[in-house]
Amino acid sequence: MESMESMERGDLFKQVNGAGERFRLTSEFGDVLIALDRRANGPRLQIEDLRSGRTIHLDPLELASLTWLTHERLGPFLDPSQTGWRSDQGACE
């Protein structure tokens, strides 16, 4: 596979998956389907949790903001007792 530097930005998902603009990431802790959604005003990353069926769309600013977080600040989001095990579909308050 080509290095990330040599890939064109628009071809990233095609190169990763080889079968279009979607790919799946699975571990013992999560199972998600990642897709590039071009239906909005600009490209967004669509992430679907295959276990719960929940989906989120993140635009480039939202994705970039993830890189600003330290692991300590990201920790609460990784705690499934905060939102992942809830039976309702609403956001945690």
N, C-alpha and C positions, 0 to 999 in steps of 0.2 A: 504494500500500500504506500502511496505517496506521503511525504511528510505534510503536516498541516500547513507549513509555510508555502508549499508549492501548489496546494489545492486552491482552486478558485472558490470564493465564498459560496456561490450558488450551487456548487457541486458537492458540498460537504456531505449532505445526507445521502446522495447517490453513491459516493465513494464508500461511506461507512457501511451501508446496507447492501448496495449492489442491486436492490430491487425497488427503486423509487425513493420517495422522501420520507420513509418511516423506518424505525428500527425499535427493537425491544431490548430492554435492560432488565435482567433478572438476577436476584440473589435470594438467600434465605430470608432477607428482611423486606424485600420489595419486588414488585413485578410491574414495570411501567412500559407503556408504548409511547414513543416520542415521534412527533410528526412536525413538519414545517407547514404552517397554515398561512396561505397567501390570500385568503378571502377577505381580510380586513383592509384597512387603509395602508398597512405596511405588513411585512412578514412578522409572524409571531411563532413562538415555540408552543406547541400543544403537548401537554403531558397528561396521559390518562393512566390512572392507577387501576390496573386490571383486576385487582382484588376487590376494591370497593366500587369501581365504576365511576369514580369522581374524575373530573377533567378540569384542567386549568390552562389558560392561555397567558403566556408571558411575552411582553414586547421587549425590544432590545434594551431599553432603560431598566426595566425590571430585572432582566437577566444580568446586566452590568452591576446592578446594585447588590446582587448576591456576592460578587467578588469583593465588595467593600466590607462584608461581615467577617468577623473573626470566628473561629470555631466555638468560642464561648458564647457568642451571641446567636449562633446558629443552633446551638444545643436545644433550646426549648422547642424549636420547630421539629426536631428529630424525635421528640418524646411522643410516642403514639397515644399515651394516655391523655394528652392535651386535646387532640383532635382526631387521630386515626382510629380510635376504638369507639368513637361516638356513633350512635345509631342515627342521629338526625343529620341532615345534609347542610345545615347552616354553619356559618363561621363561628368559631369559638369566641366568646365575648370576654 
